Amino acid sequence: MSTTTYKVKREIDPGQLKRDLSYSLADLSNAMVEQAALFAHYGGILARAARQVDNFDLVLDTTEAAVYRKIKDELTNSGDKIVVADIDRQVRRHEKVIAARKALNEAKQIEAEAKTAVEAFRHRRDMLVQQGLISREEMKGELAIQVKREKEDHIEDLKSQYLERVGKNRREET
């Protein structure tokens, strides 16, 4: 008997995912712009992974049915007693069914990884929003400091002008 194998497609490269999730505080605006596109990209991967799980679930169902029919027909043709529990046990142990089950399990793992990636981008979005708020508050603080400094400079200028006038008036009086 030849071994049955199924091709399970893995789309997420862990290194690329890590690079896509990272961002620099120095380039927060660009990270915010890229967020929606990255979220959509990984959401598409999740959708394809879910479809792959459904497809392998169908493959498992049809494989089990075909193997069940084959075993039942063999027992019928040989004249052996047909016991459903025995047929079920033989179906579960059949190499084609085992291969289909392994493929389904791998597809489910890939789907779980894709769900985790999408969830990571939700967290990234939340972090970007929070960091944007912090940056905005810092800008407000810097602006307030700048306004205060300008007021202090203006007051110093007024003091200097006043002292200059007072000094000029005293010199004229003497």
Secondary structure, DSSP 8 states (H G I E B T S, - for coil): -------------HHHHHHHH---GGGHHHHHHHHHHHHHHHHHHHHHHHHHHHHHHHHHHHHHHHHHHHHHHHHHHHT----HHHHHHHHHH-HHHHHHHHHHHHHHHHHHHHHHHHHHHHHHHHHHHHHHHHHHHHHHHHHHHHHHHHHHHHHHHHHHHHHHHHHHHHHHH-
